[in-house]
Each structure stands twice: as structure tokens, then as C-alpha cells.
């Protein structure tokens, strides 16, 4: 498993904790389920972009003819 996968797994666990805390204090009831789902999807998208951007080395490949 690559480090990007570990990063994204950690981000998903962190996001689950944030959602659980928001549910426990009643924030999700005040904001609404639809907006909460939109926020979770956006946060997952950001997590995917950051984990992919930080994965691996950027190298140029030279092809000899």
C-alpha cells in the first residue's frame, strides 16, 4: 500500500471523527443533512487531491530513439 493510501485512510478516519463530533453536539441537526453530506463530499475530494499530489516523486522520463 502506498503512502498516499495511508494518508487518505487517515483523512477518512479524521473526517469520520469530525462528523461524529458534529452529530454529538447537535450541529448536524441545525445545519441539515444535505449540507452535511455536501461538506463531507467536498472534504473527501480535497483529501484525494492532497494525497495524490503528495504521492511519489515527480520525474521526467527520457526516451532514447
Long-range contacts (C-beta under 8 A, 24 or more apart in sequence): 2-55, 2-56, 3-55, 4-51, 4-52, 4-54, 4-55, 4-56, 5-51, 7-47, 7-50, 7-51, 7-54, 7-55, 8-47, 8-48, 8-51, 11-44, 11-47, 11-50, 11-51, 12-44, 12-47, 15-40, 15-43, 15-44, 15-47
